Amino acid sequence: MRLTRPTVLILSTNPAFAREIAAHWPADPNAPEFTVLDQGLFRELAGGNYDLAIADATSSETRFALKQVLAAAGKPAILIHSEDSLNSSPPPQFTTGYDAVIELGDRVRQGEKPFWPAMASLLGREILRRAQAEARACDAETVCEAAQNEATLGRYISEMRHNVNNALTSLLGNAELLTLEAGLPANVVAQAEAILNMALRLHEVFRRLASIEKELSVAARQPGKEKAQGHSAAGGW
């Protein structure tokens, strides 16, 4: 299964912020596509087509507004803010059904160099990996459910095959007798031959189903046989 490339939305009024994020993201086939949106348009995030948002809060007011909108958007998000905004008083609490906004302060440093770009990249990659794993699991569950439904239908057809085959045998015999009956009108003979031909086709279909059923049965036993042979070989050592 081939997954589409994820999209990372960068919210900032500073072009250098987006460049820092992209520069610290490893260039590999799984790297996301970056979309930059001016911070003034962040209220349009609801229902946005992105997988992860990384926002730059330049003030205390912007930080809290961004956090509320990002949470309400229902997508994973990383909110990076300044050290000054950490000391500001929080606004009134708001409720949301999604709490996946991770906050990073740029006070986290490594020597004199800001550490937040590398940290944001690391967190972002892990968030996207998890989202892709969940998508794969969801697809696998869907495929498994479809396979189970098909298996149920196959078992039902297999169980009904014997009854239908018995009915077809009777139909074939009677249709063949009608075609051999002397003195019947030509149209009746033609209809009997049509019934005979259709019954023969159905008989062939069910014969193929029986063959497939046998092949599946052999294939189902094969893994157990190979496993038993492997244990025997291991025991020989």
Secondary structure, 3 states (H helix, E strand, C coil): CCCCCCEEEEECCCHHHHHHHHHCCCCCCCCCEEEEECHHHHHHCCCCCCCEEEEEECCHHHHHHHHHHHHHHCCCEEEEECHHHHCCCCCCCCCCCCCCEEEEECCCEECCEECHHHHHHHHHHHHHHHHHHHHHHHHHHHHHHHHHHHHHHHHHHHHHHHHHHHHHHHHHHHHHHHHHCCCCCHHHHHHHHHHHHHHHHHHHHHHHHHHHHHHHHHHHHHHHHHHHHHHHHHHHC
